Structure formats: structure tokens, C-alpha cells
Amino acid sequence: MNDMTRLERKVDQKTIKISARDVQVFYGETHAIKDVSVDILDNTVTAFIGPSGCGKSTFLRCLNRMNDTIDICRVEGKIEMDGADIYAKRVDPVQLRAQVGMVFQKPNPFPKSIYDNVAYGPRIHGLASNKAELDEIVEKALRRGAIWDEVKDRLDEPGTGLSGGQQQRLCIARAVATAPEVLLMDEPCSALDPIATAQVEELIDELRRDYSVVIVTHSMQQAARVSQKTAFFHLGNLVEYGDTGDIFTNPEDPRTESYITGRIG
Amino acid sequence: MMEQKHIVSGFDRDLEGIQALIMKMGGMVETEISLAAKSLELRDEELARSVVQSDRQVDNLEEQVDEEAARLLALRSPTAGDLRTVLTVMKIAANLERVGDYSKNMAKRTSILVEMQPVSGAASALRRQARAVELMLRDALDAYIQRDADLAQDVRERDREVDQMYNSLFREFLTHMMEDPRNITACMHLHFIAKNIERMGDHVTSIAEEVIYLVTGARPEDDRPKGDKTSTTPYDPGGEDD
């Protein structure tokens, strides 16, 4: 039984999905990310932890070029997905964000029906050629989001009428509807109650089979529960990156130890 | 180990509290060993009885440590060095409890042995062996408080000396029994005491290993040094010490 849990937790895929090298991020004069190099593995949940303002969300947003939308933000260094530079000129950021989906802190369903929330992405990316295909994509995504059974009889109702936990799972379904390869989650459970949090965490573990998942979380316990790899950020530096089990029992850097044991904020 | 304080100061108080319990327990067990061996050498039945009595407090302390540790795990979710502190505290408490039991057993046998003819030199040799374990325990507890893995490793190595003392006592008691069958009852009791002290050394060694784990995050990889060869060596009364 012990072996089973250990095996489950083990990173069973060593394929590198995203490789970041010497990444620097500046907001105007502020140097927000300093020299971060990290390999994000496929079929793995990677947790970014660190105190507020440490740069973990900023770095996460580099991975699907969300920082492009901020005028004063400048990204240097190299970030590759499957060996291709995601900051290359010919890369369309909208296309990239379909491949690298994102789920935010607060559930943010569109003020549309549940069906249209999920169908939106596949429609604009032209993933379905007819209604039947689109229906199939929507159902599959909602099943992936572990919310199908709860909403299948009311797909026409507004997504905003769901509970917070359901809305968040709807947003996850919306993110997976465009068949992404990587899912970025920025504090996906911070607005949810413990039950909804557990459901989303269970979902994250299932999603790992098909995607590379990167999650930013303020809850150390959540990082410990859901991730196989953990990266600790502090003052814009990536201080330590390793197997989650090692980070939480025997971290190498004293700053990591101080943070996870609750000694520095 | 961690100079910095927790942001939540109650966490520090809990950790300090549980470690204070361990030190208290360790101090009591040290005294228990010392007094048990002293009662044996001085054939002091009164003292032996007080050792038997005091062991109950050690048992109570172990329960208290376990309760505190369970509470700490449930309420504080310790990680890294804090987690290792709680885990090692539980194991150290269990080992101390065993050492206390063996001391109590020594004291109980003392009450029987005072009724018999003394076996020459045995009680003082056993007291020396017990003293060696007592010093190992003192250093193991020091190593714990100082987070000193080198001192813990030193304790671990000293267990071999205790084993060797047991080996020679084993031979000595056999010889006494062969010489005069009237010595057999006393020698059997004395032999159990020697073996129990040897076991105490093993438990103190485990404590030292916990300290190494606490400090380094890894248990020592090499095998524990062992010097008790009586279970694998056929008896040869003419044999020399190895």
C-alpha cells in the first residue's frame, strides 16, 4: 500500500514540456523575475509556491504570454514548449493560449449559458465543423471538468448561476475544451470551500494524465497534496525546484525551509 | 537547528513544549539506569523498589509525548525540519520508554539477587556497563538538543563497547555456573541484566540515529556497528576476548 502511494506520486514521465532559460521579467524599472531556469515536465503537476510578490504568478503568466497584455512588462530569456520558442515572432499569442490554457483565482464564467461558455473557445478556434461535433466537444470537456453530471440537464442556464465550486470546474472545462497541452492555474481554489477544493484537487490529479499542469498556490498543503514537483520562488528568484516529497520533508535551501515551515512570509 | 521563530508563535511553543517533555523523560531514564545499577551493586532493596516505582512516570511521559505529537501533527501540519522534529520525538520517546523498562527489570532482579550469595565482581562490572550506556544516553540527548550529528555518530559507535562488555560478562557467567551449580540462579539473573543493558545500548543507538535523521534528513546508510557475537559464536571456555 505504501509502495502504491509512492508510485502514484512518482513523476512517471520525464518528458520536458516547457523549458525556461534565464528568464527575466521587468515591470518598468522593477526586476520581477531574475534569471529563472526551469523544466516543466509533461503529465506532471508542478506547484509554484512562495510569498506574495515573489514572482510566481508573473512567471506563470510568462508561460502563455499573458504578460504581453501589460504595456510596461518586458520578458527576456528563452521559453520553449516542445522545443519551439513561444516568444518567436511567428507565434500567435491567441493560438498559444489555446494550447496553454489558464484558470484563474476567481471563477470567471462568461455571462452566457453553460454550453456557450465551453463552446466559445472551440468555436473561435474552429475546432468543430458542425453542431454535433461541437456538442461532443462540450460534453467531453464538461466530463473532463468533472461537472457534466451536475449540469447536463441545464446546459442552457447561465454559467454565472452555478455555485463557486461548480463555476471553477466550468472554467476548467472551458480551458480544456480547446484541447490544450498545458494548463496553468493561478490560485484555482482560493475562492472555494473545502469540499469544492477537494473536488478541484481530485480533478487536477486526473488532468495530469493528459496535460502538464502548473498551479500557483498560497496553500502549502495544497501544493503538497496535488503536485509531484514544487518550485519555490522568493524575491523574484527560483530558490529551489525538486520533487514535492523532498521539498516538504527535507528542503535543501534554508529559505525554502523557513517559508514552508512558516517562518518567513 | 532553525534560529528563526515561526510567524505563529504558538507553533514555537508547541515544538518547545514537546522537546522539553523529551528532555525531562531522558533525564528521568538516565537517573533510572544509574540508580538501578547502584541498587544492584550496593544490594539496596529500598533503592531498587524506588526505581520500579519511578518507571511509571516515564511511561506516563511517553503517553504525553504521543498525545502532544498527534495534536501537533493535526493542528499545525508541520513540514521539513518541524516535521522531522515531531517524528523523531515520537521515536525517541518510544526508545526511552524501552530503556526505562529494562532499568526497571534490573531493579526487580536486584530484589531477588539480594537474597542470594553475591557473584564476585559481577555487580561492579554490570554497573560499569550501565554507566557506559548512561553516558551514551546523556550524549545522545545532548546531540538532540544541540542538533549535533557528529556527536550522535560518536554515540552510535560507542555501542560496540557495550556489546563487548556483554560478551565478556556472558563468558564470565558461564564459567561461574560451570564452576559451581549453586551459582546458576544468580548468574541467570545477572546474565539477563547484562543482556538488558546491552539492549539499552541498542535503543540509545536508535535515539542517536534519530538525531542524525533530524539533523541531516537522512538515516545513516551503513549498518549499525555490532559487537554482540554470543548468538553466533559457539562457547569455548578457554577462548580469549576478541
Boltz contact constraints between the chains, C-beta under 6 A:
constraints:
  - contact:
      token1: [A, 221]
      token2: [B, 77]
      max_distance: 6.0
  - contact:
      token1: [A, 248]
      token2: [B, 79]
      max_distance: 6.0
  - contact:
      token1: [A, 250]
      token2: [B, 217]
      max_distance: 6.0
  - contact:
      token1: [A, 251]
      token2: [B, 80]
      max_distance: 6.0
  - contact:
      token1: [A, 257]
      token2: [B, 80]
      max_distance: 6.0
  - contact:
      token1: [A, 257]
      token2: [B, 81]
      max_distance: 6.0
  - contact:
      token1: [A, 258]
      token2: [B, 4]
      max_distance: 6.0
  - contact:
      token1: [A, 260]
      token2: [B, 79]
      max_distance: 6.0
  - contact:
      token1: [A, 260]
      token2: [B, 80]
      max_distance: 6.0
  - contact:
      token1: [A, 261]
      token2: [B, 79]
      max_distance: 6.0
  - contact:
      token1: [A, 261]
      token2: [B, 80]
      max_distance: 6.0
  - contact:
      token1: [A, 261]
      token2: [B, 82]
      max_distance: 6.0
  - contact:
      token1: [A, 262]
      token2: [B, 6]
      max_distance: 6.0
  - contact:
      token1: [A, 262]
      token2: [B, 7]
      max_distance: 6.0
  - contact:
      token1: [A, 263]
      token2: [B, 4]
      max_distance: 6.0
  - contact:
      token1: [A, 263]
      token2: [B, 6]
      max_distance: 6.0
